[in-house]
C-alpha cells in the first residue's frame, strides 16, 4: 500500500472516532435533560407567579386551586417571589407583581399536590395539600 492510502485510512479512522464522540455527547446531553427537573422548576415558578399576578389583579374575592399531579418539587412563596426547588437545591425563582395594600401569607411546603390561593378583601391566603 502506498503512503497516500495509509494517510486516507488514518483520516477515515479519525473521522469515525470523531463522529462516535459527537454522537455519544449528544446522547449523554439528551439523557441529562430528560432526567433533570430544571425545566419543570422554571415552568412551575413562572406559572405560579402568573397565577398570583392574576389573583392580585382580580377586582373581587377569588379562590383558585392549582393542581400538581405527581409533584416531587418543593414550593415556597414569600417576599414577592415564587421559589421551586428539589430538596432545597438549585431553586428556580420568579418574581410576581404584588400589591403593598394586600397582605400575602407566606407559603413553604415540600412536594404539595395542590395549592389553593384565596383572595378575600385585602388578604391573600395560600394553603397546600399533599394527597
C-alpha positions as CSV (number, residue, x, y, z in Angstrom):
1,X,0.0,0.0,0.0
2,X,1.3,3.4,-0.9
3,X,1.7,6.4,1.5
4,X,-1.4,8.1,0.3
5,X,-3.5,5.1,1.0
6,X,-2.2,4.9,4.6
7,X,-3.0,8.6,5.2
8,X,-6.5,8.1,3.8
9,X,-7.0,5.1,6.2
10,X,-5.9,7.1,9.2
11,X,-8.1,10.0,8.2
12,X,-11.2,7.7,7.9
13,X,-10.5,6.2,11.3
14,X,-10.1,9.7,12.8
15,X,-13.5,10.7,11.2
16,X,-15.2,7.6,12.6
17,X,-13.8,8.3,16.1
18,X,-14.9,11.9,16.0
19,X,-18.4,11.0,14.8
20,X,-18.7,8.5,17.7
21,X,-17.6,11.1,20.2
22,X,-20.1,13.6,18.9
23,X,-23.0,11.1,18.9
24,X,-22.1,9.9,22.4
25,X,-22.0,13.5,23.6
26,X,-25.5,14.3,22.1
27,X,-26.9,11.1,23.7
28,X,-25.5,12.0,27.1
29,X,-26.8,15.5,26.9
30,X,-30.3,14.3,25.9
31,X,-30.3,11.8,28.8
32,X,-29.3,14.6,31.2
33,X,-32.0,16.9,30.0
34,X,-34.7,14.2,30.4
35,X,-33.6,13.4,33.9
36,X,-33.2,17.0,35.0
37,X,-36.0,18.9,36.7
38,X,-34.6,22.3,35.8
39,X,-37.2,23.0,33.0
40,X,-40.1,21.8,35.3
41,X,-38.9,24.0,38.1
42,X,-38.6,27.0,35.8
43,X,-42.1,26.4,34.3
44,X,-43.8,25.9,37.7
45,X,-42.2,29.0,39.3
46,X,-43.3,31.2,36.4
47,X,-46.8,29.7,36.2
48,X,-47.5,30.1,39.9
49,X,-46.2,33.7,39.7
50,X,-48.5,34.5,36.8
51,X,-51.4,32.9,38.8
52,X,-50.6,35.2,41.7
53,X,-50.5,38.2,39.4
54,X,-53.9,37.3,38.1
55,X,-55.3,36.9,41.6
56,X,-53.8,40.2,42.7
57,X,-55.4,41.9,39.7
58,X,-58.9,40.5,40.2
59,X,-61.4,43.0,41.4
60,X,-63.3,40.7,43.8
61,X,-62.8,37.7,46.0
62,X,-61.2,34.8,44.3
63,X,-60.3,31.2,45.2
64,X,-58.1,29.2,42.8
65,X,-56.8,25.6,43.3
66,X,-53.6,24.8,41.4
67,X,-53.2,21.0,40.9
68,X,-49.7,19.5,40.8
69,X,-50.0,15.9,39.8
70,X,-47.2,13.6,41.0
71,X,-45.2,16.7,42.1
72,X,-41.7,16.0,43.5
73,X,-40.7,19.6,43.9
74,X,-40.8,22.0,46.9
75,X,-42.6,25.3,46.6
76,X,-42.1,28.5,48.6
77,X,-44.0,31.8,48.1
78,X,-42.6,34.7,50.0
79,X,-41.3,38.2,49.7
80,X,-42.7,38.7,46.2
81,X,-41.1,35.6,44.8
82,X,-42.0,32.0,43.9
83,X,-39.2,29.6,44.6
84,X,-39.4,26.0,43.3
85,X,-36.6,23.6,44.2
86,X,-35.9,19.9,44.5
87,X,-35.0,19.1,48.1
88,X,-33.9,22.8,48.6
89,X,-31.2,22.6,46.0
90,X,-30.8,25.0,43.0
91,X,-34.2,26.8,43.2
92,X,-35.9,28.4,40.2
93,X,-37.1,31.8,41.3
94,X,-39.6,34.1,39.7
95,X,-41.0,37.4,41.0
96,X,-44.6,38.3,40.9
97,X,-46.1,41.8,41.0
98,X,-47.6,42.2,44.4
99,X,-49.6,44.9,45.9
100,X,-48.5,46.8,49.1
101,X,-52.1,47.1,50.2
102,X,-52.8,43.4,50.0
103,X,-51.4,41.2,52.8
104,X,-50.0,38.0,51.5
105,X,-49.4,34.9,53.6
106,X,-46.0,33.2,53.2
107,X,-46.1,29.6,51.9
108,X,-43.4,27.0,52.2
109,X,-44.3,23.3,51.6
110,X,-42.4,20.3,50.4
111,X,-44.0,18.4,47.5
112,X,-47.5,19.8,47.5
113,X,-50.0,18.1,45.3
114,X,-52.4,21.1,45.2
115,X,-52.1,24.7,46.2
116,X,-55.2,26.8,47.0
117,X,-54.8,30.6,46.7
118,X,-57.7,32.6,48.2
119,X,-58.2,36.4,48.0
120,X,-60.7,37.9,50.4
121,X,-60.7,41.6,50.5
122,X,-57.1,42.8,51.2
123,X,-55.7,39.5,52.2
124,X,-54.3,36.5,50.2
125,X,-54.1,33.1,51.9
126,X,-52.1,30.3,50.4
127,X,-52.6,26.7,51.5
128,X,-51.2,23.4,50.2
129,X,-52.2,19.7,50.4
130,X,-50.3,16.5,49.9
131,X,-52.6,13.8,48.7
